[in-house]
Amino acid sequence: MPLELAICSAALDLQDRGIEQFHGYLIAKELTETSNTKLLTAYGTLYRALGRLEQMGLMTSAWEDPQIPADENRPRRRLYAITPDGRTAVANAARESAGAPLATPRVSPT
């Protein structure tokens, strides 16, 4: 699934930069900067995909400490993190796409 793979890849990029947990807006921003923005076509598309990833065990989520948004005068955020299984799934997808045979050019009959 392209969106789910893009989310996991973006989560790994964030993790590589030291961001272990992310909220929806941050991952959406990361997706628009690094991949096809057409993946996020409708309201809620991202959150439905994050829910599917969590059900598959590729992501975890938890509400942030309520004191943080209270101190910052903003709504509370749900924070997501990629799991080891999510990391493995991205690695497997990368291996599969790297090993995919190239399309054979069509030769028109003469």
Secondary structure, DSSP 8 states (H G I E B T S, - for coil): -HHHHHHHHHHHHHHHTT---B-HHHHHHHHHHHS-GGG--STTHHHHHHHHHHHTTSEEEEE--THHHHHHTS---EEEEE-HHHHHHHHHHHHHHHHS----------
